[in-house]
Amino acid sequence: MHRGFFARALEDSPADPLSSKYSQSVLSASMSACTFIALIESLFSKHPRLAERMWFFFTHVFSCAVSRAS
């Protein structure tokens, strides 16, 4: 939901996206990415063999990491 506005915030002010008018979307996307990464980390630590078979989770984790890095 916030991905487009997150990208717009990065376009408008790449040095400080929190100063953009879309700062709420930046915060929401960042919080969602952190939550999803923590969820998959917990799943992998409790059920590694099951989590390994769900490769699509890791593509989403990679997307979350990219959004957190930007």
C-alpha positions as CSV (number, residue, x, y, z in Angstrom):
1,M,0.0,0.0,0.0
2,H,2.8,2.4,0.9
3,R,5.3,1.2,-1.7
4,G,4.5,3.8,-4.3
5,F,4.5,6.7,-1.9
6,F,7.8,5.3,-0.4
7,A,9.3,5.5,-3.8
8,R,8.0,9.0,-4.3
9,A,9.5,10.1,-1.0
10,L,12.9,8.8,-2.2
11,E,12.5,10.6,-5.5
12,D,11.5,13.9,-3.9
13,S,14.3,14.0,-1.3
14,P,16.8,11.2,-1.6
15,A,19.1,12.5,1.2
16,D,16.3,12.6,3.8
17,P,13.0,10.9,2.8
18,L,11.5,11.7,6.2
19,S,11.4,15.4,5.2
20,S,9.1,14.5,2.3
21,K,5.4,15.0,2.5
22,Y,5.2,11.2,2.2
23,S,7.1,10.6,5.5
24,Q,4.3,8.6,7.0
25,S,4.6,6.1,4.1
26,V,8.4,5.9,4.7
27,L,7.8,5.1,8.3
28,S,5.1,2.6,7.6
29,A,7.2,0.8,4.9
30,S,10.2,0.7,7.2
31,M,8.2,-0.6,10.1
32,S,6.5,-3.3,8.0
33,A,9.9,-4.4,6.5
34,C,11.4,-4.7,10.0
35,T,8.4,-6.7,11.2
36,F,8.4,-9.0,8.3
37,I,12.2,-9.7,8.6
38,A,11.8,-10.4,12.3
39,L,8.8,-12.8,11.6
40,I,10.8,-14.8,9.0
41,E,13.8,-14.8,11.3
42,S,11.7,-16.3,14.1
43,L,10.1,-18.8,11.7
44,F,13.6,-19.9,10.4
45,S,15.0,-20.2,13.9
46,K,12.1,-22.4,15.1
47,H,11.4,-24.4,12.0
48,P,14.5,-24.2,9.7
49,R,13.7,-27.2,7.5
50,L,10.1,-26.0,6.9
51,A,11.3,-22.4,6.2
52,E,13.9,-23.5,3.7
53,R,11.2,-25.0,1.5
54,M,9.3,-21.7,1.4
55,W,11.8,-19.9,-0.8
56,F,9.3,-17.1,-1.7
57,F,9.6,-15.8,1.8
58,F,13.2,-15.0,1.2
59,T,12.5,-13.0,-1.9
60,H,10.2,-10.8,0.2
61,V,12.9,-10.6,2.9
62,F,15.4,-9.4,0.2
63,S,12.9,-6.7,-0.9
64,C,12.5,-5.7,2.7
65,A,16.3,-5.4,3.1
66,V,16.5,-3.3,0.0
67,S,13.8,-0.9,1.3
68,R,15.5,-0.7,4.7
69,A,18.9,0.0,3.1
70,S,17.5,2.9,1.0
